[in-house]
Amino acid sequence: MCAIHLKSVYDKMYTLAICRSPLGNFNTFYTNFDLILHKFFKLKFNFITCGDININYSVDRYNKNQLDNILHSFNLSSIINVPTRIGPNSFSTTQNVFIDNSYLNKFGIIPLINSLSDRDAQLLTIQFVQKHNKD
């Protein structure tokens, strides 16, 4: 996991990038991921979580539900609803982006099909609403 702090004139945002090994232990991942999200949430950071979680959101109901339970406790939800990896005989949605829809409700996401990898990139655009200070 890696976090990046982004600043703009409108807001501060953290992006938490994660990559879970397909051979990794799910319980260890869930426990550590929950701890990290708890720290971000406790510090009242606005954040986006993204990366390759190696849980196929198209098929794997049990692990998807386990992860969704953790994400929903922090008001996060998945915004990827298309396959991110398309092979000759299969497709999967293992790369994902999780955002707080109550905070980031104006966004767009589109797949960027490329020849660099067997997985498509995702382009997330966020529209921030400028906050006005009352004097």
C-alpha positions as CSV (number, residue, x, y, z in Angstrom):
1,M,0.0,0.0,0.0
2,C,1.1,3.5,-0.8
3,A,-0.6,6.8,-0.1
4,I,-0.2,10.1,-2.0
5,H,-1.3,13.5,-0.6
6,L,-2.8,15.8,-3.3
7,K,-3.5,19.4,-2.7
8,S,-5.6,21.7,-4.8
9,V,-7.1,25.2,-4.3
10,Y,-10.4,23.4,-3.5
11,D,-9.5,20.6,-1.2
12,K,-7.0,18.1,0.1
13,M,-7.2,14.5,-1.0
14,Y,-5.3,11.4,-0.3
15,T,-5.0,8.5,-2.8
16,L,-4.4,5.1,-1.3
17,A,-3.0,2.7,-3.8
18,I,-3.1,-1.0,-3.0
19,C,-2.0,-4.2,-4.6
20,R,-3.0,-7.5,-3.0
21,S,-1.1,-10.6,-4.2
22,P,-3.4,-13.2,-5.6
23,L,-1.5,-15.7,-3.4
24,G,-1.9,-13.6,-0.3
25,N,-4.0,-14.5,2.7
26,F,-7.4,-12.8,2.5
27,N,-7.8,-12.4,6.3
28,T,-4.4,-10.7,6.7
29,F,-5.3,-8.4,3.8
30,Y,-8.7,-7.5,5.3
31,T,-7.3,-6.9,8.8
32,N,-4.5,-4.6,7.6
33,F,-6.7,-2.8,5.1
34,D,-9.3,-2.2,7.8
35,L,-6.6,-0.8,10.1
36,I,-5.2,1.6,7.5
37,L,-8.7,2.8,6.5
38,H,-9.5,3.3,10.1
39,K,-6.5,5.7,10.5
40,F,-7.5,7.7,7.4
41,F,-11.1,7.9,8.6
42,K,-10.1,8.8,12.2
43,L,-7.9,11.7,10.9
44,K,-10.8,12.9,8.8
45,F,-8.9,12.6,5.6
46,N,-10.7,12.7,2.3
47,F,-9.4,9.8,0.3
48,I,-9.8,7.5,-2.7
49,T,-8.6,3.9,-2.6
50,C,-7.6,2.2,-5.8
51,G,-5.5,-0.6,-7.1
52,D,-5.4,-4.3,-8.0
53,I,-7.1,-6.1,-5.1
54,N,-7.2,-9.4,-6.9
55,I,-10.8,-10.0,-6.0
56,N,-12.8,-10.5,-9.1
57,Y,-15.8,-8.3,-8.5
58,S,-17.5,-10.0,-11.5
59,V,-17.5,-13.5,-10.0
60,D,-16.1,-13.8,-6.4
61,R,-19.2,-13.1,-4.3
62,Y,-17.8,-14.2,-0.9
63,N,-14.5,-12.2,-0.9
64,K,-16.3,-9.3,-2.6
65,N,-18.9,-9.2,0.1
66,Q,-16.2,-9.4,2.8
67,L,-14.4,-6.4,1.3
68,D,-17.6,-4.5,0.7
69,N,-18.5,-4.8,4.4
70,I,-15.2,-3.2,5.3
71,L,-15.5,-0.5,2.7
72,H,-19.1,0.4,3.6
73,S,-18.1,0.9,7.2
74,F,-16.0,3.8,5.9
75,N,-18.7,5.0,3.5
76,L,-16.7,3.7,0.5
77,S,-18.1,1.9,-2.6
78,S,-16.8,0.5,-5.8
79,I,-17.2,2.6,-8.9
80,I,-15.8,0.2,-11.5
81,N,-18.5,-1.7,-13.3
82,V,-16.7,-3.0,-16.4
83,P,-14.1,-5.7,-16.8
84,T,-10.6,-4.3,-16.3
85,R,-8.9,-7.4,-17.8
86,I,-10.1,-9.0,-20.9
87,G,-8.4,-12.2,-22.1
88,P,-9.1,-14.5,-25.0
89,N,-11.4,-16.7,-23.0
90,S,-12.2,-14.7,-19.9
91,F,-12.7,-11.3,-18.3
92,S,-12.3,-10.0,-14.7
93,T,-12.7,-6.9,-12.6
94,T,-9.8,-7.2,-10.2
95,Q,-8.7,-3.6,-10.4
96,N,-11.0,-1.2,-8.7
97,V,-11.5,2.3,-7.4
98,F,-13.4,3.0,-4.1
99,I,-14.7,6.4,-3.3
100,D,-17.0,8.1,-0.8
101,N,-20.0,9.0,-2.9
102,S,-21.4,11.4,-0.3
103,Y,-18.2,13.5,-0.7
104,L,-17.2,12.9,-4.3
105,N,-20.5,12.8,-6.0
106,K,-19.4,14.5,-9.3
107,F,-16.9,12.2,-11.0
108,G,-16.4,10.2,-14.2
109,I,-14.5,7.1,-14.8
110,I,-13.6,5.6,-18.2
111,P,-11.4,2.6,-19.1
112,L,-8.2,3.3,-21.1
113,I,-7.6,0.4,-23.3
114,N,-3.9,0.0,-23.9
115,S,-1.3,-2.4,-25.3
116,L,1.1,-2.0,-22.4
117,S,-0.5,-4.6,-20.2
118,D,-3.2,-7.3,-20.0
119,R,-5.2,-4.9,-17.9
120,D,-6.9,-1.7,-18.8
121,A,-6.1,1.5,-17.0
122,Q,-8.9,3.6,-15.5
123,L,-9.1,7.4,-15.8
124,L,-10.9,9.0,-12.9
125,T,-11.9,12.7,-13.2
126,I,-13.3,14.5,-10.1
127,Q,-15.1,17.7,-10.1
128,F,-14.6,19.6,-6.8
129,V,-17.0,22.2,-5.7
130,Q,-15.3,25.3,-4.3
131,K,-16.0,25.8,-0.7
132,H,-16.9,29.4,0.3
133,N,-15.8,30.7,3.7
134,K,-18.3,32.9,5.5
135,D,-16.6,36.0,6.9
